[in-house]
Amino acid sequence: MAISGKMLKSAIISGANNIINHKVMVDEMNVFPVPDGDTGTNMSATIKAALTELSLLPDDAQISTVADVTASAMLRGARGNSGVILSLLFRGLSKGLTGKTEAAPKDFMNAMKMGVEAAYKSVMKPTEGTILTVAREAVDAALEKAEKKGSFEEVLSVLLTEAEASLERTPELLPVLQKAGVTDAGGMGYVVILKGMKQAFEGGGIIEQAAVSESAEQTSSNKAGSFDMDIEFTYCTEYLVIKNQNAEDTMLLRAHLETIGDSVVVVDDDEIIKVHVHTENPGNALEKGLKFGALTGIKIENMKEQHKQEAVKAELQKSKSHKLSPRRPEEKYGFVAVANGAGIETLFKDLGVDRIVRGGQTQNPSTEDILEAVLATPAHNVFVLPNNKNIIMAAEQVIKLADRNVIVLQSRTIPQGLAAMLCFDEELGVSENSVVMTRALDNVGTGAVTYAARDSNFEGKKIKSGEILALENGKLSFTEKEVQKALVKLTRRMIKSDTSYVTVMYGSDVTDEEAEKAFDALRDKINDDIEIGLISGGQPVYYYIISVE
């Protein structure tokens, strides 16, 4: 059986829809508890970039054309390390199918093998127990079956079976997965895509994207995004009461809730009471409900926090809607930095950065986003500062797409990016500046105070959702219950005998008063010989980012 362009097109659309439908599940497989819409979100966004282009292709397009269009769109839409690796797997598939109108099973698997090899080459230090392992072992097994002249159905069966088996083995290769009791998220995403593709290849039809109901969207909007005025009550509190036999009149419950909040809804039937209220004291609302029966289905949401996050997303979307116009190279040097937060963005601009790409933790920009900023920078040589380890690979793909010289520095944090910019010397050449700026990355330590997005068992530590996390150079240092204590303890731990400067950048979730109080507490604990500064960074996710030099 030969594989046609129409079959491949349907399979890719089906695989894309399947990962889009399951991206939340894959995100939840992430081991590190720091809030980060990582693997599932990035992989789904990457392959989703190909859907529009594929929809424009006729059904009689050659298999090489389908593969080329997919690979090109995914490369530009690649987000995060997992997304870049996924795009490279499809890039290899494209190269292996060059010039073919259709493909035999062996040709198809050889092309997939080329994708695996390209993905391995792209990673400086490939880690086994990840999507790389799952893809390699699955493709090797399927290629062996194809070489024995197995049918395409048999080859696909081996491909998916071995991918699932390899995924189950990932904890044996990565102790951090074993400790957390999960398999690799990237490998899981790859299996999800293969399942979608297999269904279409075998004639089972294309998996459709799960529809989001209008009512669900409206509910989400009402709670988080539609407030243009100050939110008087913080907590949206909902629960069900399984009524006691001799429960009092529910009007008494309604009357009490009216005294502690607004938007009160109390729906009573024979056996249950449905309760909804906006209040500053959800505990009080729950306690009153207990007098009427047992509680279930409890849900408490911080509407102010939700609204703030929605505002950030809206602003990010607004900034993306304004496409930057390409500029002809005129200057010798230009700079692009990835950052998020008004104060941090201003710092980079003051140091000479031409273009800011909005992004960072939980908001990984695509290769195309970074490429657009590079092309809008009127310089022959453009330095790119990713400032996040999960953005470096996406930035590196710009090198082969841009019409000018692009130098991607390996900045993994905001302090590293700022340190690199401080060391730039206009009198030096491109290579010399690359060396000097890269050396600067190693001379700055980065601390961060954030919160756990989920319950986790990480490196032997049980972490509860909402617990305060202290990170030193990207690694979990300790957990705390209070943000200020975490800031002081982490900074003191990071200071060395030769430390001269400490800069603290506070985020959007920290008020000026809270930051000043924490800064005073920190200054009291630090040697007077060390210069310490406080800056309103405005960054999301991180309460504080600390630079130690």
C-alpha positions in Angstrom: 0.0 0.0 0.0 1.4 3.4 -1.0 0.8 6.5 1.2 -0.6 9.4 -0.7 -0.5 13.1 0.0 -4.2 13.1 0.9 -3.6 10.4 3.5 -0.7 12.3 5.1 -2.6 15.5 5.1 -5.5 13.8 6.9 -3.2 12.1 9.3 -1.4 15.3 10.3 -4.7 17.2 10.8 -5.9 14.3 13.0 -2.7 14.2 15.0 -2.8 17.9 15.5 -6.4 17.9 16.7 -5.7 15.0 19.1 -2.8 16.9 20.9 -4.9 20.1 20.9 -7.7 18.1 22.6 -5.3 16.6 25.2 -2.8 19.5 25.7 -4.0 20.1 29.3 -3.4 16.4 30.2 0.1 16.6 28.7 0.8 19.8 30.6 -0.1 18.1 33.8 2.6 15.5 33.2 5.3 18.1 33.7 7.4 17.2 36.7 8.6 20.6 37.7 5.9 22.3 39.8 6.7 25.9 38.6 3.7 27.3 36.7 4.5 26.7 33.1 2.1 25.9 30.2 4.9 23.8 28.8 4.9 20.6 26.9 1.3 20.1 25.8 0.7 23.8 25.1 3.9 24.1 23.2 3.5 21.0 21.1 -0.1 21.7 20.3 0.7 25.3 19.3 3.6 24.1 17.1 1.6 21.5 15.1 -1.5 23.7 15.0 0.6 26.2 13.0 0.4 23.8 10.1 -3.4 23.4 10.0 -4.2 26.6 8.1 -1.6 25.9 5.5 -2.8 22.3 5.1 -6.4 23.4 4.7 -5.3 25.4 1.6 -3.8 22.4 -0.1 -5.9 20.4 -2.7 -6.6 16.7 -1.9 -4.5 15.7 -4.8 -1.3 17.4 -3.6 1.8 15.2 -3.7 3.1 13.7 -0.4 6.3 15.8 -0.7 4.2 19.0 -0.9 2.2 18.1 2.1 5.3 17.3 4.1 7.1 20.5 3.0 4.1 22.7 3.9 3.8 21.0 7.3 7.5 21.3 8.1 7.8 24.9 7.1 4.7 26.0 9.1 5.8 24.0 12.2 9.3 25.4 12.1 8.0 29.0 12.1 5.4 28.1 14.7 7.7 26.1 17.0 7.3 27.0 20.7 9.5 25.7 23.5 12.0 22.9 23.4 9.4 20.3 22.9 7.8 22.2 20.1 11.1 22.7 18.3 12.0 19.0 18.6 8.5 18.1 17.2 9.1 20.5 14.3 12.4 18.9 13.6 10.9 15.4 13.5 8.5 16.6 10.8 11.3 18.5 9.0 13.2 15.2 8.6 10.0 13.6 7.3 9.9 16.4 4.7 13.4 15.9 3.6 13.0 12.1 3.3 9.9 12.5 1.1 11.4 15.1 -1.3 10.2 14.7 -4.8 7.9 11.8 -4.1 4.3 11.7 -5.3 3.5 8.9 -2.8 5.5 6.7 -0.5 5.9 3.0 0.3 5.9 2.1 4.0 9.7 1.7 4.0 10.2 5.1 2.4 7.9 6.7 4.9 9.7 5.2 7.9 13.1 6.1 6.5 11.9 9.6 6.3 10.7 9.5 9.9 14.2 8.1 10.8 15.7 11.2 9.2 13.5 13.3 11.5 14.7 11.5 14.6 18.4 12.0 13.5 17.8 15.7 12.9 16.1 16.1 16.3 19.0 14.4 18.1 21.6 16.6 16.3 19.7 19.8 17.3 20.1 19.1 21.1 23.6 19.8 22.5 23.3 17.1 25.2 20.4 14.7 24.3 18.7 13.4 27.4 17.4 9.8 27.2 14.0 9.2 28.7 12.4 12.1 26.8 10.5 12.5 23.5 13.8 11.8 21.7 14.0 8.3 23.1 10.3 7.6 22.4 10.6 8.8 18.8 13.8 6.9 18.2 12.8 3.6 19.6 9.4 3.7 18.0 10.7 4.6 14.5 13.5 2.0 14.7 11.0 -0.8 15.5 8.6 0.3 12.8 11.4 0.7 10.2 12.6 -2.9 11.0 9.0 -4.1 10.3 8.8 -2.1 7.1 12.1 -3.6 5.9 10.6 -7.1 6.4 7.9 -5.9 3.9 5.2 -5.6 6.5 2.0 -3.9 5.5 1.5 -0.2 6.3 -1.2 -1.2 8.9 1.4 -3.6 10.5 4.1 -0.9 10.5 1.8 1.7 12.1 0.8 -0.8 14.7 4.4 -1.5 15.6 5.1 2.3 15.6 2.4 3.1 18.1 2.9 0.0 20.2 6.6 0.6 20.6 6.1 4.4 21.3 3.7 3.5 24.1 6.1 0.9 25.5 9.0 3.4 25.3 7.0 6.0 27.0 6.3 3.6 29.9 10.1 3.0 30.2 11.0 6.7 30.4 11.0 6.7 34.3 13.7 4.0 34.2 16.0 6.4 32.3 15.1 9.6 34.2 15.1 9.3 38.0 13.2 12.5 38.3 10.2 10.9 36.5 10.4 7.8 38.6 10.3 9.9 41.8 7.3 11.8 40.6 5.6 8.7 39.4 5.0 10.0 35.9 6.2 9.3 32.3 7.8 12.0 30.1 5.4 14.7 29.0 7.1 15.2 25.6 6.9 11.5 24.9 3.3 11.5 26.0 2.6 14.3 23.5 4.3 12.4 20.7 2.2 9.3 21.4 -1.0 11.4 21.4 -0.1 12.8 18.0 0.8 9.3 16.6 -2.6 8.0 17.8 -4.4 10.7 15.9 -2.4 10.1 12.8 -2.8 6.3 13.0 -6.6 6.6 13.2 -6.7 8.7 10.0 -4.2 6.5 8.1 -6.2 3.4 8.8 -9.4 5.0 7.5 -11.0 5.7 10.9 -11.6 9.3 10.0 -10.0 12.5 11.2 -10.2 13.3 14.9 -12.0 16.5 15.3 -11.1 19.3 17.7 -13.2 19.1 20.8 -15.7 21.9 20.7 -15.8 24.4 23.6 -19.4 25.1 24.5 -20.6 28.7 24.2 -21.9 28.5 27.8 -18.5 27.3 29.1 -16.8 30.1 27.3 -19.3 32.6 28.7 -18.9 31.3 32.2 -15.1 31.7 32.0 -15.4 35.2 30.6 -17.9 36.2 33.3 -15.6 35.1 36.1 -12.3 36.3 34.8 -12.3 38.6 31.9 -15.3 40.8 31.7 -14.7 43.1 34.7 -13.9 46.7 33.6 -14.5 48.0 37.1 -13.0 47.2 40.4 -13.9 43.8 41.7 -15.4 44.4 45.2 -15.3 40.7 46.3 -12.3 38.6 45.6 -13.5 35.0 45.8 -16.1 33.3 43.6 -17.4 30.5 45.9 -19.5 27.6 44.7 -20.7 24.4 46.3 -23.5 21.8 46.5 -25.2 21.0 49.8 -26.6 17.5 50.2 -29.5 18.5 52.4 -30.1 17.1 55.9 -33.6 15.7 56.4 -34.6 18.4 58.8 -32.7 21.3 57.1 -33.9 24.8 57.8 -35.5 27.0 55.1 -32.8 27.8 52.5 -34.0 31.4 52.5 -32.0 31.7 55.8 -28.9 30.6 53.9 -29.6 33.1 51.1 -30.1 35.9 53.6 -26.8 35.2 55.3 -24.8 35.1 52.0 -26.3 38.4 51.1 -24.7 39.9 54.2 -21.2 38.7 53.3 -21.1 39.2 49.5 -23.0 39.6 46.2 -24.0 37.7 43.1 -25.8 35.3 45.4 -27.5 32.3 43.8 -29.2 29.7 46.0 -31.1 27.0 44.0 -33.0 24.5 46.2 -34.6 21.2 45.2 -35.7 18.1 47.2 -32.2 16.7 47.9 -29.5 19.4 47.1 -28.9 23.1 47.3 -26.7 24.8 44.7 -24.8 27.8 46.1 -22.9 30.6 44.3 -21.6 33.8 46.0 -18.8 36.4 45.5 -17.3 37.1 48.9 -14.2 38.1 50.8 -14.7 35.2 53.3 -15.4 31.9 51.5 -14.8 30.0 54.8 -17.8 31.8 56.3 -19.9 30.8 53.3 -18.9 27.2 53.6 -19.5 27.1 57.3 -23.0 28.4 56.9 -23.7 25.8 54.2 -22.6 23.0 56.6 -25.6 23.8 58.8 -27.9 22.7 56.0 -26.0 19.4 55.1 -22.9 17.8 53.7 -20.9 19.9 51.2 -19.6 18.6 47.8 -18.4 20.1 44.6 -16.6 23.0 46.3 -14.9 25.5 44.0 -13.2 28.7 45.1 -11.6 31.0 42.6 -9.7 34.3 43.1 -11.4 36.5 40.6 -9.0 39.4 41.0 -6.1 37.1 40.1 -8.0 35.6 37.2 -8.8 39.1 35.9 -5.2 40.2 36.2 -4.0 37.1 34.2 -6.7 37.7 31.6 -5.5 41.3 31.2 -1.9 40.1 30.7 -3.1 37.6 28.1 -5.2 40.3 26.3 -2.3 42.7 26.3 0.0 40.0 24.9 -2.6 39.1 22.2 -3.0 42.8 21.4 0.8 43.2 21.0 0.9 40.2 18.7 -1.9 41.5 16.5 0.4 44.4 15.4 2.8 42.9 13.0 6.2 44.4 12.8 7.4 45.6 9.4 10.7 44.3 8.1 13.5 46.9 8.1 16.5 47.0 5.7 19.8 46.4 7.5 21.6 49.7 8.0 23.3 49.6 11.4 26.1 47.2 12.3 24.5 45.8 15.4 21.0 45.2 16.7 19.4 43.4 19.6 16.2 41.4 20.3 15.3 40.3 23.8 12.5 38.1 25.1 10.9 39.6 28.2 7.7 40.3 30.0 6.9 43.0 32.4 7.0 46.8 31.9 9.9 47.4 34.2 12.1 44.7 32.8 11.3 45.7 29.2 12.3 49.2 30.0 15.6 48.0 31.4 16.5 46.2 28.2 15.4 49.1 26.1 17.6 51.5 28.2 20.6 49.1 27.5 20.0 49.4 23.7 17.7 46.5 22.8 15.8 47.4 19.6 12.9 44.9 19.8 11.2 43.2 22.7 9.4 39.9 22.1 6.8 39.4 24.8 7.2 36.1 26.5 9.0 34.0 29.1 7.7 31.5 31.6 4.2 30.2 30.6 4.4 32.3 27.4 6.9 30.8 25.0 7.1 32.9 21.8 7.2 31.0 18.5 10.2 31.0 16.1 8.1 33.2 13.9 7.5 35.7 16.7 11.3 36.0 17.2 12.0 36.0 13.4 9.5 38.9 13.0 11.4 41.0 15.6 14.8 40.2 14.1 13.6 41.3 10.6 12.2 44.5 12.1 15.6 45.3 13.6 17.6 47.4 11.0 20.9 45.8 11.6 23.3 43.5 9.7 24.1 41.6 12.9 21.3 40.9 15.4 22.0 39.5 18.8 19.0 37.5 20.3 18.6 37.1 24.0 16.1 34.4 24.8 16.4 34.8 28.6 14.7 31.5 29.2 16.0 28.0 28.7 12.8 26.9 27.0 13.1 29.6 24.3 16.7 29.1 23.2 15.9 26.3 20.7 13.1 28.3 19.1 15.4 31.3 18.8 18.1 29.2 17.2 15.8 28.2 14.4 15.7 31.9 13.3 19.4 31.7 12.3 18.5 29.7 9.2 15.4 31.7 8.4 16.6 35.3 8.6 18.2 37.4 5.8 20.8 38.7 8.2 23.4 37.4 10.6 21.7 36.2 13.8 23.6 35.4 17.0 21.6 33.6 19.7 23.2 34.0 23.1 22.5 31.2 25.6 20.9 33.5 28.2 18.6 31.4 30.4 17.3 34.1 32.7 16.5 37.8 32.7 19.6 38.7 34.9 21.8 36.9 32.4 20.4 38.8 29.5 20.9 42.1 31.3 24.4 41.2 32.2 25.2 40.3 28.6 23.9 43.7 27.4 26.0 45.5 29.9 29.1 43.9 28.5 28.4 44.8 24.8 31.2 46.9 23.3 30.4 48.6 20.0 34.1 48.8 19.2 34.5 45.0 19.2 33.6 42.7 16.3 30.8 40.2 16.2 32.9 37.2 17.4 34.6 39.2 20.2 31.3 40.5 21.5 29.8 37.0 21.4 32.6 35.8 23.6 32.5 38.7 26.0 28.7 38.7 26.4 28.6 34.9 26.8 31.2 35.0 29.5 29.0 37.5 31.3 26.3 34.9 31.6 28.4 32.8 34.0 29.2 35.8 36.3 25.6 36.4 37.4 23.5 34.2 39.7 19.7 34.2 39.3 17.2 33.6 42.0 13.4 33.5 41.7 10.5 33.3 44.1 7.3 31.8 42.6 4.6 29.4 43.6 3.8 25.7 42.9 1.2 25.3 40.2 0.4 21.7 41.1 1.0 19.1 43.8 4.3 17.4 43.1 6.9 15.0 44.4 10.1 16.7 43.1 13.6 15.5 44.0 12.2 13.7 47.0 10.3 16.8 48.3 6.5 16.7 48.6 5.2 20.0 47.3 1.7 21.3 47.6 -0.1 23.5 45.1 0.3 27.1 46.0 3.4 26.6 48.1 6.1 29.2 47.7 9.1 28.0 45.7 12.6 29.4 45.8 14.7 28.7 42.7 18.5 29.2 42.4 19.7 29.2 38.8 16.6 27.3 37.7 16.8 24.6 40.3 14.5 24.2 43.3 16.4 25.3 46.4 13.7 25.1 49.1 10.0 25.8 49.8 8.5 28.3 52.1 5.1 29.5 53.3 5.7 33.2 53.0 7.0 35.1 50.0 9.1 37.7 52.0 10.8 34.9 54.0 11.6 33.1 50.8 13.2 36.2 49.3 15.4 36.9 52.2 16.5 33.3 52.7 17.2 32.7 49.0 19.2 35.9 48.5 21.4 35.3 51.6 22.0 31.7 50.4 23.1 33.0 46.9 25.5 35.7 48.2 29.2 34.7 47.9 32.3 36.2 49.4 33.0 38.2 46.2 29.4 39.4 45.7 29.2 43.2 44.9 25.7 43.8 43.6 22.3 42.4 44.3 19.3 43.6 42.3 15.7 42.6 43.2 12.9 42.9 40.6 9.4 42.5 41.9 6.5 41.2 39.8 3.0 42.2 39.0 1.6 40.2 42.0 3.6 42.3 44.5 2.5 45.7 45.6 4.9 48.6 46.0 4.4 48.5 49.8 5.0 44.8 50.0 8.2 45.1 47.9 9.5 48.0 50.0 8.8 46.0 53.2 10.6 42.9 51.9 13.5 45.0 50.6 14.0 46.6 54.0 14.0 43.1 55.6 16.5 41.9 53.1 18.8 44.9 53.5 18.9 44.4 57.2 20.3 40.9 56.6 23.0 41.8 54.0 26.5 43.2 54.5 26.7 46.9 54.0 29.6 46.4 51.5 27.1 44.9 49.0 25.2 47.4 46.8 21.5 46.4 46.6 18.8 47.8 44.4 15.0 47.4 44.1 13.2 47.6 40.7 9.6 47.2 39.7 9.9 44.5 37.0 6.2 43.9 36.5 6.8 40.3 35.5 4.1 37.7 35.8 4.5 34.3 37.6 7.6 35.3 39.6 7.0 37.4 42.8 10.7 38.2 42.7 13.6 37.8 40.4 17.0 38.3 42.0 20.3 39.1 40.3 23.5 38.4 42.2 26.9 39.6 40.8 
